[in-house]
Amino acid sequence: MALKIFTIIMALFVAEITFLATKEPKKIKVDTKKELQADIVFTNLQGKMLDENGSKGELKASKATRYDDHEKLFDINISFKDKNLSHHLRAKEAIHKDGKMIFQKNVKYENNQSTKILSQNLLYDMKKKLISSDLPFHLQKDNATISGESFRYDTKNRKMEVNKVKFTQEVNR
């Protein structure tokens, strides 16, 4: 009796395998996106920028990731000098690509002439020495505050263009 049950189970198993073997397989299409792969990752990065006269500036970041075409930095802090003007930029994140740095999240720019700019996004073109933003910002200088929707600041010529300006100034009485 056990042999008959075993034979019936084996016959059903062979029939199932034969049935499955004659069916066409389902085609599975996998849509894969090219993942960015880091070439190298630095933690607690510290670097100096040098020119023919010596130290020109420094860069600090808690983490920096180098990809094929750009670098991404976290908790970035950059200081540099341009003639007699010292610049200082800080942000939670930054992307460096093609001579431009895009600072993102809690961006703060300061210089040694008591100018301070606060924004959520700021672009610094290192070749042209331009700082700009297409997002709302606050600029503070001495006791005055300028708010606007976007700006462009030429650090070399110290000229600024601002769109939709709101100006306030504290006055001591």
C-alpha positions as CSV (number, residue, x, y, z in Angstrom):
1,M,0.0,0.0,0.0
2,A,2.8,2.4,0.9
3,L,4.5,1.6,-2.4
4,K,1.3,2.5,-4.3
5,I,1.0,5.9,-2.5
6,F,4.7,6.6,-3.2
7,T,4.3,5.6,-6.9
8,I,1.2,7.9,-7.2
9,I,3.1,10.8,-5.5
10,M,6.1,10.3,-7.8
11,A,3.8,10.2,-10.9
12,L,2.2,13.5,-9.8
13,F,5.6,15.0,-9.2
14,V,6.9,13.9,-12.6
15,A,3.7,15.2,-14.3
16,E,4.1,18.6,-12.5
17,I,7.8,18.9,-13.6
18,T,6.9,18.0,-17.2
19,F,4.0,20.6,-17.1
20,L,6.3,23.3,-15.8
21,A,9.1,22.5,-18.3
22,T,6.7,23.0,-21.3
23,K,5.5,26.4,-20.1
24,E,7.3,29.5,-21.4
25,P,9.2,31.3,-18.7
26,K,8.0,34.8,-17.7
27,K,10.3,37.5,-18.7
28,I,11.5,39.8,-16.0
29,K,12.7,43.2,-16.9
30,V,14.8,45.0,-14.4
31,D,15.2,48.7,-14.8
32,T,18.4,49.6,-13.2
33,K,19.7,53.1,-12.8
34,K,23.4,53.9,-12.8
35,E,24.4,54.3,-9.2
36,L,27.0,56.9,-8.3
37,Q,30.0,55.1,-6.9
38,A,32.4,57.0,-4.9
39,D,36.0,57.0,-6.0
40,I,37.2,57.9,-2.6
41,V,35.8,59.1,0.7
42,F,37.5,61.3,3.3
43,T,36.4,61.9,6.9
44,N,37.5,65.0,8.9
45,L,39.1,66.5,5.8
46,Q,41.4,69.5,6.2
47,G,43.2,71.2,3.4
48,K,45.1,74.4,2.6
49,M,45.0,76.5,-0.6
50,L,48.3,77.9,-1.5
51,D,49.5,80.4,-4.1
52,E,52.9,81.9,-4.8
53,N,52.7,84.2,-1.7
54,G,51.9,81.3,0.7
55,S,48.7,80.3,2.4
56,K,45.6,81.7,0.7
57,G,42.9,79.7,2.5
58,E,41.8,76.6,4.1
59,L,39.0,74.0,3.8
60,K,37.5,71.8,6.5
61,A,34.7,69.2,6.1
62,S,33.5,66.4,8.3
63,K,33.1,64.2,5.2
64,A,34.0,64.5,1.5
65,T,33.1,62.1,-1.2
66,R,34.8,62.1,-4.6
67,Y,32.8,61.0,-7.6
68,D,33.8,60.8,-11.3
69,D,32.6,64.4,-12.1
70,H,32.1,66.1,-8.7
71,E,32.8,66.1,-5.0
72,K,30.2,66.3,-2.2
73,L,31.2,67.7,1.1
74,F,29.4,67.8,4.5
75,D,29.7,70.3,7.3
76,I,31.9,72.4,5.2
77,N,33.9,75.4,6.4
78,I,36.0,77.4,3.9
79,S,38.1,80.5,4.6
80,F,40.1,82.3,1.9
81,K,41.8,85.7,1.2
82,D,41.4,87.8,-1.9
83,K,43.8,90.8,-1.6
84,N,42.8,92.5,1.7
85,L,39.4,90.9,1.9
86,S,38.9,87.7,4.0
87,H,36.0,85.4,3.1
88,H,34.4,82.7,5.2
89,L,31.7,80.3,4.0
90,R,29.9,77.6,6.0
91,A,27.2,75.1,5.1
92,K,25.8,71.7,6.0
93,E,26.5,70.4,2.4
94,A,28.3,71.5,-0.7
95,I,28.9,70.2,-4.2
96,H,32.1,71.1,-6.1
97,K,32.0,70.7,-9.9
98,D,33.8,72.6,-12.7
99,G,35.2,75.3,-10.6
100,K,31.9,76.1,-8.9
101,M,30.8,75.3,-5.3
102,I,27.1,75.0,-4.5
103,F,26.5,75.4,-0.8
104,Q,23.3,74.1,0.6
105,K,21.4,74.0,3.9
106,N,22.1,76.8,6.5
107,V,24.6,78.7,4.4
108,K,26.5,81.5,6.0
109,Y,28.9,83.9,4.3
110,E,31.0,86.4,6.2
111,N,33.9,88.8,5.3
112,N,36.2,90.9,7.4
113,Q,34.2,94.1,6.5
114,S,31.3,93.0,8.7
115,T,29.2,91.7,5.8
116,K,27.1,88.6,6.6
117,I,24.8,86.7,4.2
118,L,22.4,84.0,5.3
119,S,20.6,81.7,2.8
120,Q,19.7,78.1,2.1
121,N,21.5,77.9,-1.2
122,L,24.5,79.8,-2.5
123,L,26.7,79.4,-5.6
124,Y,30.3,80.5,-5.5
125,D,32.1,80.6,-8.9
126,M,35.8,80.4,-8.0
127,K,37.0,81.6,-11.4
128,K,34.8,84.7,-11.7
129,K,34.8,85.4,-7.9
130,L,31.0,85.6,-7.9
131,I,28.7,84.6,-5.1
132,S,25.0,84.3,-6.0
133,S,21.7,82.8,-4.8
134,D,18.3,82.4,-6.4
135,L,16.6,81.8,-3.1
136,P,15.6,84.3,-0.4
137,F,18.5,85.6,1.7
138,H,19.3,88.1,4.4
139,L,22.4,90.3,4.2
140,Q,23.6,92.1,7.4
141,K,26.1,94.9,7.4
142,D,26.7,96.9,10.5
143,N,23.2,97.8,11.8
144,A,21.4,97.3,8.5
145,T,19.6,94.3,7.1
146,I,18.7,93.7,3.5
147,S,16.4,90.9,2.5
148,G,15.6,89.8,-1.0
149,E,14.7,87.0,-3.3
150,S,18.0,86.6,-5.1
151,F,21.4,88.3,-5.3
152,R,24.7,88.4,-7.1
153,Y,27.9,89.6,-5.3
154,D,31.1,90.2,-7.2
155,T,33.7,89.8,-4.5
156,K,36.5,91.2,-6.7
157,N,34.8,94.5,-7.5
158,R,32.7,94.4,-4.3
159,K,29.4,95.1,-6.2
160,M,26.1,93.5,-5.4
161,E,22.9,93.2,-7.4
162,V,19.7,92.3,-5.4
163,N,16.2,91.5,-6.6
164,K,13.0,92.5,-4.6
165,V,14.8,94.3,-1.8
166,K,13.5,95.0,1.7
167,F,15.8,97.2,3.7
168,T,15.8,97.8,7.5
169,Q,18.2,99.7,9.7
170,E,18.4,100.0,13.5
171,V,18.8,103.5,14.8
172,N,20.0,104.3,18.3
173,R,17.9,107.1,19.9
